[in-house]
């Protein structure tokens, strides 16, 4: 967890070099919300397919062709 927190902070500092702390916190919050949304998306994907195995998704794509 600490590694992810340090990575988020580093990404915010690098992307907003020279900006006020409020802007840095805003960018860090945006990155945090995006990572939570990706987590929820993959959770729903895993629940609907019962796996995150890419082969099942490839079979769905091949069936459409």
N, CA, C and O atoms as a Tripos MOL2 file, in Angstrom:
@<TRIPOS>MOLECULE
protein
  260   259    65     0     0
PROTEIN
NO_CHARGES

@<TRIPOS>ATOM
      1 N           0.8210   -1.2040    0.0000 N.3       1 UNK1
      2 CA          0.0000    0.0000    0.0000 C.3       1 UNK1
      3 C           0.8590    1.2600    0.0000 C.2       1 UNK1
      4 O           0.5590    2.2260   -0.7010 O.2       1 UNK1
      5 N           1.9280    1.2400    0.7930 N.am      2 UNK2
      6 CA          2.7980    2.4110    0.8690 C.3       2 UNK2
      7 C           3.4850    2.6700   -0.4720 C.2       2 UNK2
      8 O           3.7260    3.8200   -0.8380 O.2       2 UNK2
      9 N           3.7940    1.6150   -1.1880 N.am      3 UNK3
     10 CA          4.4280    1.7680   -2.4960 C.3       3 UNK3
     11 C           3.4690    2.4650   -3.4660 C.2       3 UNK3
     12 O           3.8820    3.3380   -4.2300 O.2       3 UNK3
     13 N           2.1890    2.0780   -3.4340 N.am      4 UNK4
     14 CA          1.2050    2.7060   -4.3050 C.3       4 UNK4
     15 C           1.0120    4.1740   -3.9170 C.2       4 UNK4
     16 O           0.8850    5.0350   -4.7870 O.2       4 UNK4
     17 N           0.9900    4.4560   -2.6160 N.am      5 UNK5
     18 CA          0.8310    5.8330   -2.1630 C.3       5 UNK5
     19 C           2.0210    6.6900   -2.5890 C.2       5 UNK5
     20 O           1.8480    7.8260   -3.0290 O.2       5 UNK5
     21 N           3.2230    6.1430   -2.4560 N.am      6 UNK6
     22 CA          4.4130    6.8790   -2.8840 C.3       6 UNK6
     23 C           4.4040    7.1000   -4.3910 C.2       6 UNK6
     24 O           4.8110    8.1600   -4.8660 O.2       6 UNK6
     25 N           3.9450    6.1130   -5.1380 N.am      7 UNK7
     26 CA          3.8570    6.2640   -6.5860 C.3       7 UNK7
     27 C           2.8630    7.3350   -6.9910 C.2       7 UNK7
     28 O           3.1300    8.1180   -7.9020 O.2       7 UNK7
     29 N           1.7090    7.3760   -6.3170 N.am      8 UNK8
     30 CA          0.7110    8.4070   -6.6100 C.3       8 UNK8
     31 C           1.2610    9.7950   -6.2950 C.2       8 UNK8
     32 O           1.0680   10.7340   -7.0680 O.2       8 UNK8
     33 N           1.9390    9.9210   -5.1720 N.am      9 UNK9
     34 CA          2.5040   11.2130   -4.7990 C.3       9 UNK9
     35 C           3.5820   11.6370   -5.7930 C.2       9 UNK9
     36 O           3.6310   12.7990   -6.1980 O.2       9 UNK9
     37 N           4.4480   10.6990   -6.1870 N.am     10 UNK10
     38 CA          5.5020   11.0050   -7.1540 C.3      10 UNK10
     39 C           4.9050   11.4180   -8.4980 C.2      10 UNK10
     40 O           5.3870   12.3610   -9.1260 O.2      10 UNK10
     41 N           3.8640   10.7210   -8.9410 N.am     11 UNK11
     42 CA          3.2210   11.0740  -10.2120 C.3      11 UNK11
     43 C           2.6040   12.4650  -10.1360 C.2      11 UNK11
     44 O           2.6690   13.2250  -11.1020 O.2      11 UNK11
     45 N           2.0090   12.8030   -8.9980 N.am     12 UNK12
     46 CA          1.4120   14.1290   -8.8430 C.3      12 UNK12
     47 C           2.4790   15.2180   -8.8390 C.2      12 UNK12
     48 O           2.2890   16.2730   -9.4440 O.2      12 UNK12
     49 N           3.5890   14.9730   -8.1680 N.am     13 UNK13
     50 CA          4.6580   15.9760   -8.1030 C.3      13 UNK13
     51 C           5.3000   16.1690   -9.4740 C.2      13 UNK13
     52 O           5.5740   17.3000   -9.8770 O.2      13 UNK13
     53 N           5.5390   15.0810  -10.1880 N.am     14 UNK14
     54 CA          6.1880   15.1820  -11.4990 C.3      14 UNK14
     55 C           5.2780   15.8650  -12.5150 C.2      14 UNK14
     56 O           5.7430   16.6750  -13.3170 O.2      14 UNK14
     57 N           3.9930   15.5450  -12.4860 N.am     15 UNK15
     58 CA          3.0870   16.0980  -13.4960 C.3      15 UNK15
     59 C           2.7050   17.5470  -13.2170 C.2      15 UNK15
     60 O           2.2380   18.2380  -14.1230 O.2      15 UNK15
     61 N           2.8920   18.0240  -11.9910 N.am     16 UNK16
     62 CA          2.5200   19.4030  -11.6620 C.3      16 UNK16
     63 C           3.7130   20.1630  -11.1040 C.2      16 UNK16
     64 O           3.5790   20.8780  -10.1120 O.2      16 UNK16
     65 N           4.8650   20.0200  -11.7200 N.am     17 UNK17
     66 CA          6.0870   20.6650  -11.2320 C.3      17 UNK17
     67 C           5.9010   22.1780  -11.1860 C.2      17 UNK17
     68 O           5.5710   22.8000  -12.1950 O.2      17 UNK17
     69 N           6.1130   22.7600  -10.0210 N.am     18 UNK18
     70 CA          6.0140   24.2020   -9.8650 C.3      18 UNK18
     71 C           4.6120   24.7070   -9.5980 C.2      18 UNK18
     72 O           4.4160   25.9160   -9.4770 O.2      18 UNK18
     73 N           3.6440   23.8370   -9.5020 N.am     19 UNK19
     74 CA          2.2730   24.2520   -9.2330 C.3      19 UNK19
     75 C           2.0290   24.2880   -7.7260 C.2      19 UNK19
     76 O           2.7760   23.6740   -6.9640 O.2      19 UNK19
     77 N           1.0020   24.9930   -7.2930 N.am     20 UNK20
     78 CA          0.6710   25.0110   -5.8620 C.3      20 UNK20
     79 C           0.2400   23.6300   -5.3660 C.2      20 UNK20
     80 O          -0.1350   22.7610   -6.1530 O.2      20 UNK20
     81 N           0.3000   23.4490   -4.0640 N.am     21 UNK21
     82 CA         -0.0260   22.1640   -3.4550 C.3      21 UNK21
     83 C          -1.4740   21.7620   -3.7310 C.2      21 UNK21
     84 O          -1.7670   20.5710   -3.8360 O.2      21 UNK21
     85 N          -2.3840   22.7300   -3.8520 N.am     22 UNK22
     86 CA         -3.7900   22.4150   -4.1200 C.3      22 UNK22
     87 C          -3.9260   21.7210   -5.4680 C.2      22 UNK22
     88 O          -4.7000   20.7730   -5.6020 O.2      22 UNK22
     89 N          -3.1860   22.1800   -6.4600 N.am     23 UNK23
     90 CA         -3.2300   21.5580   -7.7840 C.3      23 UNK23
     91 C          -2.6530   20.1510   -7.7110 C.2      23 UNK23
     92 O          -3.1890   19.2260   -8.3200 O.2      23 UNK23
     93 N          -1.5560   19.9870   -6.9650 N.am     24 UNK24
     94 CA         -0.9580   18.6610   -6.8170 C.3      24 UNK24
     95 C          -1.9290   17.6980   -6.1430 C.2      24 UNK24
     96 O          -2.0470   16.5450   -6.5580 O.2      24 UNK24
     97 N          -2.6180   18.1580   -5.1180 N.am     25 UNK25
     98 CA         -3.5980   17.3040   -4.4430 C.3      25 UNK25
     99 C          -4.7700   16.9830   -5.3660 C.2      25 UNK25
    100 O          -5.3140   15.8800   -5.3120 O.2      25 UNK25
    101 N          -5.1590   17.9270   -6.2060 N.am     26 UNK26
    102 CA         -6.2320   17.6710   -7.1650 C.3      26 UNK26
    103 C          -5.8490   16.6030   -8.1750 C.2      26 UNK26
    104 O          -6.6510   15.7270   -8.4960 O.2      26 UNK26
    105 N          -4.6270   16.6770   -8.6740 N.am     27 UNK27
    106 CA         -4.1530   15.6670   -9.6240 C.3      27 UNK27
    107 C          -4.0510   14.3110   -8.9420 C.2      27 UNK27
    108 O          -4.4370   13.2950   -9.5200 O.2      27 UNK27
    109 N          -3.5320   14.2850   -7.7110 N.am     28 UNK28
    110 CA         -3.4330   13.0240   -6.9720 C.3      28 UNK28
    111 C          -4.8170   12.4360   -6.7260 C.2      28 UNK28
    112 O          -4.9980   11.2210   -6.8130 O.2      28 UNK28
    113 N          -5.7900   13.2790   -6.4230 N.am     29 UNK29
    114 CA         -7.1590   12.8030   -6.2150 C.3      29 UNK29
    115 C          -7.7300   12.2310   -7.5070 C.2      29 UNK29
    116 O          -8.3930   11.1940   -7.4820 O.2      29 UNK29
    117 N          -7.4830   12.8900   -8.6320 N.am     30 UNK30
    118 CA         -7.9620   12.3790   -9.9190 C.3      30 UNK30
    119 C          -7.3640   11.0130  -10.2340 C.2      30 UNK30
    120 O          -8.0670   10.1170  -10.7010 O.2      30 UNK30
    121 N          -6.0730   10.8560   -9.9810 N.am     31 UNK31
    122 CA         -5.4180    9.5660  -10.2330 C.3      31 UNK31
    123 C          -5.9880    8.4960   -9.3070 C.2      31 UNK31
    124 O          -6.1960    7.3590   -9.7300 O.2      31 UNK31
    125 N          -6.2400    8.8490   -8.0550 N.am     32 UNK32
    126 CA         -6.8160    7.9050   -7.1010 C.3      32 UNK32
    127 C          -8.2120    7.4710   -7.5320 C.2      32 UNK32
    128 O          -8.5300    6.2830   -7.4870 O.2      32 UNK32
    129 N          -9.0440    8.4140   -7.9480 N.am     33 UNK33
    130 CA        -10.3990    8.0820   -8.4010 C.3      33 UNK33
    131 C         -10.3440    7.2130   -9.6530 C.2      33 UNK33
    132 O         -11.1260    6.2710   -9.7800 O.2      33 UNK33
    133 N          -9.4380    7.5120  -10.5750 N.am     34 UNK34
    134 CA         -9.3090    6.6970  -11.7860 C.3      34 UNK34
    135 C          -8.8970    5.2750  -11.4480 C.2      34 UNK34
    136 O          -9.4110    4.3260  -12.0410 O.2      34 UNK34
    137 N          -7.9760    5.1120  -10.5020 N.am     35 UNK35
    138 CA         -7.5580    3.7540  -10.1310 C.3      35 UNK35
    139 C          -8.6820    3.0010   -9.4380 C.2      35 UNK35
    140 O          -8.8100    1.7910   -9.6240 O.2      35 UNK35
    141 N          -9.4890    3.6770   -8.6550 N.am     36 UNK36
    142 CA        -10.6390    3.0250   -8.0190 C.3      36 UNK36
    143 C         -11.6570    2.6090   -9.0740 C.2      36 UNK36
    144 O         -12.2110    1.5130   -8.9990 O.2      36 UNK36
    145 N         -11.9070    3.4720  -10.0530 N.am     37 UNK37
    146 CA        -12.8550    3.1280  -11.1140 C.3      37 UNK37
    147 C         -12.3720    1.9400  -11.9360 C.2      37 UNK37
    148 O         -13.1690    1.0750  -12.2990 O.2      37 UNK37
    149 N         -11.0700    1.8880  -12.2360 N.am     38 UNK38
    150 CA        -10.5260    0.7250  -12.9430 C.3      38 UNK38
    151 C         -10.6860   -0.5350  -12.1110 C.2      38 UNK38
    152 O         -10.9990   -1.5970  -12.6470 O.2      38 UNK38
    153 N         -10.4750   -0.4270  -10.8010 N.am     39 UNK39
    154 CA        -10.6520   -1.5790   -9.9190 C.3      39 UNK39
    155 C         -12.0790   -2.0780   -9.9230 C.2      39 UNK39
    156 O         -12.3170   -3.2850   -9.9800 O.2      39 UNK39
    157 N         -13.0360   -1.1560   -9.8630 N.am     40 UNK40
    158 CA        -14.4520   -1.5430   -9.8950 C.3      40 UNK40
    159 C         -14.7980   -2.1660  -11.2400 C.2      40 UNK40
    160 O         -15.5270   -3.1560  -11.2960 O.2      40 UNK40
    161 N         -14.2790   -1.5940  -12.3240 N.am     41 UNK41
    162 CA        -14.5330   -2.1380  -13.6530 C.3      41 UNK41
    163 C         -14.0380   -3.5730  -13.7680 C.2      41 UNK41
    164 O         -14.7590   -4.4480  -14.2470 O.2      41 UNK41
    165 N         -12.7990   -3.8140  -13.3250 N.am     42 UNK42
    166 CA        -12.2500   -5.1670  -13.4140 C.3      42 UNK42
    167 C         -12.9520   -6.1230  -12.4650 C.2      42 UNK42
    168 O         -13.0520   -7.3140  -12.7620 O.2      42 UNK42
    169 N         -13.4410   -5.6340  -11.3300 N.am     43 UNK43
    170 CA        -14.2060   -6.4760  -10.4170 C.3      43 UNK43
    171 C         -15.5050   -6.9360  -11.0760 C.2      43 UNK43
    172 O         -15.8620   -8.1110  -10.9960 O.2      43 UNK43
    173 N         -16.2080   -6.0130  -11.7240 N.am     44 UNK44
    174 CA        -17.4460   -6.3840  -12.4210 C.3      44 UNK44
    175 C         -17.1580   -7.2960  -13.6100 C.2      44 UNK44
    176 O         -17.9270   -8.2170  -13.8860 O.2      44 UNK44
    177 N         -16.0730   -7.0480  -14.3030 N.am     45 UNK45
    178 CA        -15.6950   -7.9110  -15.4210 C.3      45 UNK45
    179 C         -15.4120   -9.3210  -14.9370 C.2      45 UNK45
    180 O         -15.8490  -10.2920  -15.5530 O.2      45 UNK45
    181 N         -14.6770   -9.4390  -13.8290 N.am     46 UNK46
    182 CA        -14.3630  -10.7570  -13.2780 C.3      46 UNK46
    183 C         -15.6320  -11.4590  -12.7970 C.2      46 UNK46
    184 O         -15.7690  -12.6690  -12.9760 O.2      46 UNK46
    185 N         -16.5590  -10.7190  -12.1890 N.am     47 UNK47
    186 CA        -17.8020  -11.3260  -11.7170 C.3      47 UNK47
    187 C         -18.6900  -11.7910  -12.8640 C.2      47 UNK47
    188 O         -19.3430  -12.8290  -12.7580 O.2      47 UNK47
    189 N         -18.7190  -11.0420  -13.9530 N.am     48 UNK48
    190 CA        -19.6020  -11.4180  -15.0540 C.3      48 UNK48
    191 C         -19.0400  -12.5660  -15.8840 C.2      48 UNK48
    192 O         -19.8080  -13.3410  -16.4550 O.2      48 UNK48
    193 N         -17.7260  -12.6930  -15.9630 N.am     49 UNK49
    194 CA        -17.1200  -13.7520  -16.7650 C.3      49 UNK49
    195 C         -16.5670  -14.8670  -15.8840 C.2      49 UNK49
    196 O         -16.1950  -15.9240  -16.3930 O.2      49 UNK49
    197 N         -16.5060  -14.6500  -14.5740 N.am     50 UNK50
    198 CA        -15.9430  -15.5870  -13.5950 C.3      50 UNK50
    199 C         -14.4410  -15.7450  -13.7450 C.2      50 UNK50
    200 O         -13.8640  -16.6800  -13.1900 O.2      50 UNK50
    201 N         -13.8040  -14.8610  -14.4740 N.am     51 UNK51
    202 CA        -12.3570  -14.9330  -14.6440 C.3      51 UNK51
    203 C         -11.8890  -13.6590  -15.3310 C.2      51 UNK51
    204 O         -12.6740  -12.9600  -15.9720 O.2      51 UNK51
    205 N         -10.6160  -13.3680  -15.1930 N.am     52 UNK52
    206 CA        -10.0110  -12.2840  -15.9650 C.3      52 UNK52
    207 C          -9.1250  -12.8430  -17.0650 C.2      52 UNK52
    208 O          -8.2320  -12.1600  -17.5660 O.2      52 UNK52
    209 N          -9.3820  -14.1070  -17.4410 N.am     53 UNK53
    210 CA         -8.5970  -14.7690  -18.4740 C.3      53 UNK53
    211 C          -8.9100  -14.1420  -19.8280 C.2      53 UNK53
    212 O         -10.0750  -14.0550  -20.2150 O.2      53 UNK53
    213 N          -7.9000  -13.7140  -20.5360 N.am     54 UNK54
    214 CA         -8.0770  -13.0160  -21.8050 C.3      54 UNK54
    215 C          -8.5500  -13.9600  -22.9050 C.2      54 UNK54
    216 O          -9.1750  -13.5090  -23.8650 O.2      54 UNK54
    217 N          -8.2690  -15.2530  -22.7950 N.am     55 UNK55
    218 CA         -8.6910  -16.1990  -23.8270 C.3      55 UNK55
    219 C         -10.2050  -16.2140  -23.9870 C.2      55 UNK55
    220 O         -10.7080  -16.3340  -25.1050 O.2      55 UNK55
    221 N         -10.9290  -16.0960  -22.8930 N.am     56 UNK56
    222 CA        -12.3980  -16.0570  -22.9960 C.3      56 UNK56
    223 C         -12.8600  -14.8150  -23.7490 C.2      56 UNK56
    224 O         -13.7990  -14.8850  -24.5420 O.2      56 UNK56
    225 N         -12.2140  -13.6910  -23.5100 N.am     57 UNK57
    226 CA        -12.5780  -12.4740  -24.2300 C.3      57 UNK57
    227 C         -12.2210  -12.5860  -25.7110 C.2      57 UNK57
    228 O         -12.9600  -12.0860  -26.5590 O.2      57 UNK57
    229 N         -11.1040  -13.2310  -26.0320 N.am     58 UNK58
    230 CA        -10.7310  -13.4320  -27.4360 C.3      58 UNK58
    231 C         -11.7360  -14.3220  -28.1490 C.2      58 UNK58
    232 O         -12.0330  -14.1040  -29.3230 O.2      58 UNK58
    233 N         -12.2630  -15.3270  -27.4490 N.am     59 UNK59
    234 CA        -13.2810  -16.1850  -28.0700 C.3      59 UNK59
    235 C         -14.5480  -15.4000  -28.3680 C.2      59 UNK59
    236 O         -15.2030  -15.6510  -29.3790 O.2      59 UNK59
    237 N         -14.9040  -14.4540  -27.5060 N.am     60 UNK60
    238 CA        -16.0720  -13.6170  -27.7760 C.3      60 UNK60
    239 C         -15.8390  -12.7610  -29.0150 C.2      60 UNK60
    240 O         -16.7430  -12.5910  -29.8340 O.2      60 UNK60
    241 N         -14.6540  -12.2310  -29.1530 N.am     61 UNK61
    242 CA        -14.3470  -11.3950  -30.3060 C.3      61 UNK61
    243 C         -14.3310  -12.2200  -31.5830 C.2      61 UNK61
    244 O         -14.8030  -11.7560  -32.6210 O.2      61 UNK61
    245 N         -13.7930  -13.4430  -31.5240 N.am     62 UNK62
    246 CA        -13.7430  -14.3000  -32.7020 C.3      62 UNK62
    247 C         -15.1330  -14.7460  -33.1280 C.2      62 UNK62
    248 O         -15.3570  -15.0010  -34.3110 O.2      62 UNK62
    249 N         -16.0710  -14.8460  -32.1930 N.am     63 UNK63
    250 CA        -17.4290  -15.2620  -32.5340 C.3      63 UNK63
    251 C         -18.1450  -14.1860  -33.3380 C.2      63 UNK63
    252 O         -19.0320  -14.4940  -34.1340 O.2      63 UNK63
    253 N         -17.7660  -12.9200  -33.1370 N.am     64 UNK64
    254 CA        -18.4030  -11.8260  -33.8670 C.3      64 UNK64
    255 C         -17.9420  -11.7480  -35.3140 C.2      64 UNK64
    256 O         -18.6610  -11.2090  -36.1550 O.2      64 UNK64
    257 N         -16.7780  -12.2650  -35.6200 N.am     65 UNK65
    258 CA        -16.2250  -12.1260  -36.9750 C.3      65 UNK65
    259 C         -16.8220  -13.0830  -37.9430 C.2      65 UNK65
    260 O         -16.4550  -13.0820  -39.1180 O.2      65 UNK65
@<TRIPOS>BOND
     1     1     2 1
     2     2     3 1
     3     3     4 2
     4     3     5 am
     5     5     6 1
     6     6     7 1
     7     7     8 2
     8     7     9 am
     9     9    10 1
    10    10    11 1
    11    11    12 2
    12    11    13 am
    13    13    14 1
    14    14    15 1
    15    15    16 2
    16    15    17 am
    17    17    18 1
    18    18    19 1
    19    19    20 2
    20    19    21 am
    21    21    22 1
    22    22    23 1
    23    23    24 2
    24    23    25 am
    25    25    26 1
    26    26    27 1
    27    27    28 2
    28    27    29 am
    29    29    30 1
    30    30    31 1
    31    31    32 2
    32    31    33 am
    33    33    34 1
    34    34    35 1
    35    35    36 2
    36    35    37 am
    37    37    38 1
    38    38    39 1
    39    39    40 2
    40    39    41 am
    41    41    42 1
    42    42    43 1
    43    43    44 2
    44    43    45 am
    45    45    46 1
    46    46    47 1
    47    47    48 2
    48    47    49 am
    49    49    50 1
    50    50    51 1
    51    51    52 2
    52    51    53 am
    53    53    54 1
    54    54    55 1
    55    55    56 2
    56    55    57 am
    57    57    58 1
    58    58    59 1
    59    59    60 2
    60    59    61 am
    61    61    62 1
    62    62    63 1
    63    63    64 2
    64    63    65 am
    65    65    66 1
    66    66    67 1
    67    67    68 2
    68    67    69 am
    69    69    70 1
    70    70    71 1
    71    71    72 2
    72    71    73 am
    73    73    74 1
    74    74    75 1
    75    75    76 2
    76    75    77 am
    77    77    78 1
    78    78    79 1
    79    79    80 2
    80    79    81 am
    81    81    82 1
    82    82    83 1
    83    83    84 2
    84    83    85 am
    85    85    86 1
    86    86    87 1
    87    87    88 2
    88    87    89 am
    89    89    90 1
    90    90    91 1
    91    91    92 2
    92    91    93 am
    93    93    94 1
    94    94    95 1
    95    95    96 2
    96    95    97 am
    97    97    98 1
    98    98    99 1
    99    99   100 2
   100    99   101 am
   101   101   102 1
   102   102   103 1
   103   103   104 2
   104   103   105 am
   105   105   106 1
   106   106   107 1
   107   107   108 2
   108   107   109 am
   109   109   110 1
   110   110   111 1
   111   111   112 2
   112   111   113 am
   113   113   114 1
   114   114   115 1
   115   115   116 2
   116   115   117 am
   117   117   118 1
   118   118   119 1
   119   119   120 2
   120   119   121 am
   121   121   122 1
   122   122   123 1
   123   123   124 2
   124   123   125 am
   125   125   126 1
   126   126   127 1
   127   127   128 2
   128   127   129 am
   129   129   130 1
   130   130   131 1
   131   131   132 2
   132   131   133 am
   133   133   134 1
   134   134   135 1
   135   135   136 2
   136   135   137 am
   137   137   138 1
   138   138   139 1
   139   139   140 2
   140   139   141 am
   141   141   142 1
   142   142   143 1
   143   143   144 2
   144   143   145 am
   145   145   146 1
   146   146   147 1
   147   147   148 2
   148   147   149 am
   149   149   150 1
   150   150   151 1
   151   151   152 2
   152   151   153 am
   153   153   154 1
   154   154   155 1
   155   155   156 2
   156   155   157 am
   157   157   158 1
   158   158   159 1
   159   159   160 2
   160   159   161 am
   161   161   162 1
   162   162   163 1
   163   163   164 2
   164   163   165 am
   165   165   166 1
   166   166   167 1
   167   167   168 2
   168   167   169 am
   169   169   170 1
   170   170   171 1
   171   171   172 2
   172   171   173 am
   173   173   174 1
   174   174   175 1
   175   175   176 2
   176   175   177 am
   177   177   178 1
   178   178   179 1
   179   179   180 2
   180   179   181 am
   181   181   182 1
   182   182   183 1
   183   183   184 2
   184   183   185 am
   185   185   186 1
   186   186   187 1
   187   187   188 2
   188   187   189 am
   189   189   190 1
   190   190   191 1
   191   191   192 2
   192   191   193 am
   193   193   194 1
   194   194   195 1
   195   195   196 2
   196   195   197 am
   197   197   198 1
   198   198   199 1
   199   199   200 2
   200   199   201 am
   201   201   202 1
   202   202   203 1
   203   203   204 2
   204   203   205 am
   205   205   206 1
   206   206   207 1
   207   207   208 2
   208   207   209 am
   209   209   210 1
   210   210   211 1
   211   211   212 2
   212   211   213 am
   213   213   214 1
   214   214   215 1
   215   215   216 2
   216   215   217 am
   217   217   218 1
   218   218   219 1
   219   219   220 2
   220   219   221 am
   221   221   222 1
   222   222   223 1
   223   223   224 2
   224   223   225 am
   225   225   226 1
   226   226   227 1
   227   227   228 2
   228   227   229 am
   229   229   230 1
   230   230   231 1
   231   231   232 2
   232   231   233 am
   233   233   234 1
   234   234   235 1
   235   235   236 2
   236   235   237 am
   237   237   238 1
   238   238   239 1
   239   239   240 2
   240   239   241 am
   241   241   242 1
   242   242   243 1
   243   243   244 2
   244   243   245 am
   245   245   246 1
   246   246   247 1
   247   247   248 2
   248   247   249 am
   249   249   250 1
   250   250   251 1
   251   251   252 2
   252   251   253 am
   253   253   254 1
   254   254   255 1
   255   255   256 2
   256   255   257 am
   257   257   258 1
   258   258   259 1
   259   259   260 2
@<TRIPOS>SUBSTRUCTURE
     1 UNK1         2 RESIDUE 1 A UNK
     2 UNK2         6 RESIDUE 1 A UNK
     3 UNK3        10 RESIDUE 1 A UNK
     4 UNK4        14 RESIDUE 1 A UNK
     5 UNK5        18 RESIDUE 1 A UNK
     6 UNK6        22 RESIDUE 1 A UNK
     7 UNK7        26 RESIDUE 1 A UNK
     8 UNK8        30 RESIDUE 1 A UNK
     9 UNK9        34 RESIDUE 1 A UNK
    10 UNK10       38 RESIDUE 1 A UNK
    11 UNK11       42 RESIDUE 1 A UNK
    12 UNK12       46 RESIDUE 1 A UNK
    13 UNK13       50 RESIDUE 1 A UNK
    14 UNK14       54 RESIDUE 1 A UNK
    15 UNK15       58 RESIDUE 1 A UNK
    16 UNK16       62 RESIDUE 1 A UNK
    17 UNK17       66 RESIDUE 1 A UNK
    18 UNK18       70 RESIDUE 1 A UNK
    19 UNK19       74 RESIDUE 1 A UNK
    20 UNK20       78 RESIDUE 1 A UNK
    21 UNK21       82 RESIDUE 1 A UNK
    22 UNK22       86 RESIDUE 1 A UNK
    23 UNK23       90 RESIDUE 1 A UNK
    24 UNK24       94 RESIDUE 1 A UNK
    25 UNK25       98 RESIDUE 1 A UNK
    26 UNK26      102 RESIDUE 1 A UNK
    27 UNK27      106 RESIDUE 1 A UNK
    28 UNK28      110 RESIDUE 1 A UNK
    29 UNK29      114 RESIDUE 1 A UNK
    30 UNK30      118 RESIDUE 1 A UNK
    31 UNK31      122 RESIDUE 1 A UNK
    32 UNK32      126 RESIDUE 1 A UNK
    33 UNK33      130 RESIDUE 1 A UNK
    34 UNK34      134 RESIDUE 1 A UNK
    35 UNK35      138 RESIDUE 1 A UNK
    36 UNK36      142 RESIDUE 1 A UNK
    37 UNK37      146 RESIDUE 1 A UNK
    38 UNK38      150 RESIDUE 1 A UNK
    39 UNK39      154 RESIDUE 1 A UNK
    40 UNK40      158 RESIDUE 1 A UNK
    41 UNK41      162 RESIDUE 1 A UNK
    42 UNK42      166 RESIDUE 1 A UNK
    43 UNK43      170 RESIDUE 1 A UNK
    44 UNK44      174 RESIDUE 1 A UNK
    45 UNK45      178 RESIDUE 1 A UNK
    46 UNK46      182 RESIDUE 1 A UNK
    47 UNK47      186 RESIDUE 1 A UNK
    48 UNK48      190 RESIDUE 1 A UNK
    49 UNK49      194 RESIDUE 1 A UNK
    50 UNK50      198 RESIDUE 1 A UNK
    51 UNK51      202 RESIDUE 1 A UNK
    52 UNK52      206 RESIDUE 1 A UNK
    53 UNK53      210 RESIDUE 1 A UNK
    54 UNK54      214 RESIDUE 1 A UNK
    55 UNK55      218 RESIDUE 1 A UNK
    56 UNK56      222 RESIDUE 1 A UNK
    57 UNK57      226 RESIDUE 1 A UNK
    58 UNK58      230 RESIDUE 1 A UNK
    59 UNK59      234 RESIDUE 1 A UNK
    60 UNK60      238 RESIDUE 1 A UNK
    61 UNK61      242 RESIDUE 1 A UNK
    62 UNK62      246 RESIDUE 1 A UNK
    63 UNK63      250 RESIDUE 1 A UNK
    64 UNK64      254 RESIDUE 1 A UNK
    65 UNK65      258 RESIDUE 1 A UNK
